[in-house]
Every structure is written in structure tokens, then in C-alpha cells.
Amino acid sequence: MFLMLIYQGQYRPEFPYIIPLEMRVNYVLLLCILVAITPPAIVEINNTRWLDQVDKNIPRLLMDVTESIRSGMPMVRALEVASKRDYRPISKNLEIAVVNFNLTSDLDGSLRWFGESLMRPGGKRMATILMEAYKSGGRMMEVLETSINMFTSLDEYRQEKESMISPYILLVYVSSLIFMVVGWVIVAQFLEPLAKYNIETPGIPNIIGQLLSINYYKSILFWAAVMEGLIGGLVAGKIQQSRVASGLIHAVLLLMMTFGFFNIFLP
């Protein structure tokens, strides 16, 4: 899409105007960015939800396994029963691990694969705890109950962290909106009336005669808002999920907000 603009002659950088002066061309360039980052943003948000479900269901799985063992089941049988229940993304991998154990009789190897397949540090910890509990004999219940308390505390901490950082995510959106409002005030309430006054009032010194085109200032503010939205979205992802890629969805939303604002107020 970007190369088509150049091929059709709609975007030809010339000094002193390197960026496009026509807002229509700017909008197409922004659309190119959205087309590029929206698919990975959708993939990343699905991955994030999958990983969050893993973290939330690990304590449930350990609780159910512990209750089954307390009722008299051996651990292997308790894992088989748990594999038939719904623990979201954990269930399928647990079922594969149980089948692998039935075929190989290698509990340690099956649980190790199970922990690594969950792609979370908590999954590896859970697998290690299950292996150690199986080897601990009479202290199995003590090991499992202690691990349940630990994972429950981690889950509560994660929920508390999410509630505490929510205002900071909102701040990214508000700051981007404030920047666009300030840009609108500069162009619509200052530069455009000043240029119109100079043109309609002959005999008065040309105050903005040496200024560049008004469209140039619009384009500068537009691309500044685009950069703020893109970088601010990535920072929001780093704050929220500790991964820059998780901010792609925030970047998409901020860029769409920028697109709508400039279309309505600074066409």
C-alpha cells in the first residue's frame, strides 16, 4: 500500500516538506501501519488470554488433585480424573501427559513435558511440585497444601497488581487525547485565523509570511500523535503484561483514535 502511493505519485518527498502535506495521504499511510500491526496484535492478545488462563487455573488443578488424593486416590489416578475436567488450556495438555505416562510409565518425564508445555513459570513450578510430592510419600499432602497456598497468594498478587496499574493504562489514552486537543487548538484557533487575517488585511506586515504551509503543521501534529499512540501503546503493554508485544492492541486502539480525531476536527 505504501509503495502504491509512491508509484501513483501521491507521495513524493520534496524539501522543505518531507512528510506529505495532504491529510488524505497521511491517512493512507496510517492505514498502512494499522494493516501491518493489527494481525500480530490480535495474535498477541489471544496468546495473553491463553497464558492468563493458565495462571488462573493452576491453583484450581492443584486443589482438585489434592482433594482427590485426600479421598484415597493415588496421584496418578487423581491426575487422570483431573484431566477430564475443564481447566481451560491446561486440560488438553494434562490429558496428553496422562496418556504419555500410561504408554511410557515415566511420570517424571510426562510431568516435566506438561509443565514446559504450559509456557509459564508457574506451570514448571507446578510440575516440579507434583513430582516432588509423588516422591515424598507420607508428606504428600503437606507438600500439596503448601503449594496451593503459594499459588493462591501469587494469583491474588497478580490481581492486585492489575487493579493498581489500571489507572496508568488509562493515563496513556488520556495523554494522547490531550496532545491531540492541544494540536487542534494550535492549528484551528491560532494558525488558521492568523493566516486568514493576514490575507484579508492588506497593508499590515505579513506576520506569517515566512511560515510554512498550514497543512505542514497539521501533518507534523498528526505524525507526532501517531508516534505518541504507537510508542504509548507499547509502553502500556510493558506496564500491564511485562511484554512490549502485549501493547500492540493498545497501539492499534490509540492509532484508530488518532485517525478519528483528525478526520473530524482537522480534516
N, C-alpha and C positions, 0 to 999 in steps of 0.2 A: 504493500500500500504506500509506503514511504517513497519507494523508487518510482511509482506511478506519478506521484506529484512532480518529481523532477523531470520525468520523461515528458509529461504533458506541459511542462514549462510554467507550472503554477508556483513552484518554489525555486528561485534562482538567487542565491545569496549574493548581494552586492553591497559594497561599502557605501555609506556607513551603516546600512541596515543589513545585518547578518541574519537576523531572525525574520520570519515572514511578517509582513505588515497587514495582510488580510486576515481577519479573525476566522474566516471560513477555512483557510489553510491551516491555521493554528488548531482549529477543532479537529480537522482530519488527522493531524499529527498526534493529537491527544488520543484520538480514537485508535491510532496505531499502537500506542503504548498500552491502552486498555485491552486491545486484542492480544497483545503479547503476554500480559501478566495475569489476565483473568483465568485461563485454564490452569496454570500452576497454583493460583490462589484457591481455586475450587478443590484441587487435589490436596493441597496442604490443609485446608480446613477439615476435609474428610479424615485425613491422617491424624490431625489433632483430636478430633472427636473419638477416633478409634483408641488412641493412646489414653485419653481421659477415661474412657470406659474400662480400660484395663486397670488403671489405678483405683477406680471406684469399686470394682468387683473383686479385687484380690482379698480384701477383708471378708467379704461375703463367702467366698470359696473356702477360706481357712475356717471360718465359723462353722460352715456346714460339714466340712471334713472332721472337725473336732467333735461336733455333736454326734456324728455317725460313729466315730471311734469310742466315744463315751458310752454309746448304746451297746457296744460289744463287737462292732465290726473291726476286722483288721484294716490297716491303712490302704492296702491295695483295693480291697472291696469298697472302702469309703470313697476312693478316687473314682472307681467305676461308677458308683451311684451319682457322684457329683458331676461326672461327665455327661449325664443325661439331663441335667438341669440347665437353666438359662443363665449364663454369666456373660452374655453378650459376646465380645470377641474371644473371651477366654475359653468358652465351651468347646469350640471346634478343635483348638489346639490341645486341650486336655484330652479330648476323645482320641485324637491321633496318638498322644503319648501313652494312653492306656492300651491301645491296640498294639503299639510298638513293644510295650512291656510284655504283653501276652505272647508275642511272637519271639521275643529275644530273652525274656526273663532278666533283663538288665534294667533294674529300677533306677539306679543312679544315672545311667545314660539317657533313659527316657525322660526323667525329671529334668536333667540338665538341658536336653533339647527343648523341653516345654518352657523352661524359664527363658532361654535365649530367643525362642520364637515370639515371645510377647513384646520384645523390642523396648522393654522398660527396665530400669534398675530394680524396681520393685518386683518384677517377675523373676529375675535371677535370685533375689533375696528369698522370695517365697520358695523357689525350687530347692535352694540350699537348706532352708529351714525344714522342708518336708524330708529331705534326705537325712539330715541330722536327727530329726525326730524319729524316723524309722529305725535308726541305729541306736537310739538312746534307750530302747526297751521300756523299762518301768517309768522312766521320766518323760515319756512321750507327751502326756497331757500337759505337763508343766511347760515343756518347750513350745507346744502349740498355743497354749493360752497366753504365754508371754509374747509370742509373735503376733497374736491377734491384737493385743493391747498396743504394740508398736505400730502396726499398720493402721489401726484406727486413729491413733494420735497423728500419724503422718497425713491421713486423709482430712482430719479436722484442721490441721495446719494449712493444708493446701486450700481448703475452702475459705479459711480466714484470710489467707493471702489474696485470693481472688477478690474478696469483698473490699480489702484495703486498697488494692491497686485500681479498682474500677474508676474512681474519680480522676486518676491520672490518664486513663484512656480517653475519658470524656474531655479532658483538658486539651488533648491533641486535636480533637474535632473543633472545639471552641476556638482555639488559637488560629486554626486555619480559616475559620469563618470570619474572625476578627480581621485577619490580614486582608481578606477579600473585601470586606466592608471599607477598610481604610483605603484600599486601592480604588474602590468606586468613588469615595469622597474626593480623592486627589484628582481623578480624571473628570468625573461628571460635575463636581461642584467647584473645581478650581481651574484646571487647564482648559477645558472646553469653553466655559464662559469667558475666560481671559482671551482666548484666541478669537472668539466671536466679537468681543468688544473691540479688539484692535482692528479687525476687518471693517466693522461698521462705523468706526470713528476716525475719519481721515484727519490728518494734521497733528495727531497725537503720536509721539515717538513710538516706534514699533517695539513694544516691550518684549514680545516673544518671537521677534523676527529671526533670532539666531537659534531658537529652539528647534528640535527635530519634530517630525510629524507626530500628531496626537496619537495616531494609530501605533506608532512606535512605542509610546509609553503604555498603551493598552497591552501591547504584546509583551513588553517587559514584565508588567504586573501579572499577566496571565501565566507566563512561564515561571515566574517566581512562585506563584500559587501552586503550579503543578509540581515544582521541586519540593515545596513545603509539604504538599499532600503525600508525595511519594516517599520522601525520607521520614516524615512524621508517622506514616503508616507502618513502616518497617521498625521504627523505634517503639511504637505501640506494641507490635508483636514481640519484640525483645523483652519489653516490660511484662507483658501478660503471660507469655509461654516460654520465655527464656530462649527463644529461637527467632532469628530475624525473618526466616521464611514464613512464620506464622503471621507476620504483619502484612503479607501481600493482600489479604482480604480487606484490611483497613485501608491500604493504599488504593485499592480499587474503589472503595466507597468514597474516600476523600477526593479522588480524581473525578468521579461522577458528580460529586457536589460542586467541584470547581467548574466542570463543564456546564452544569445547570445554572450556576450563579452568573457566569459571564454571558451565557446566552440570553438571560433575562435582563440583566442590569447593564451590561457593557457589550451590546451586540456589535 
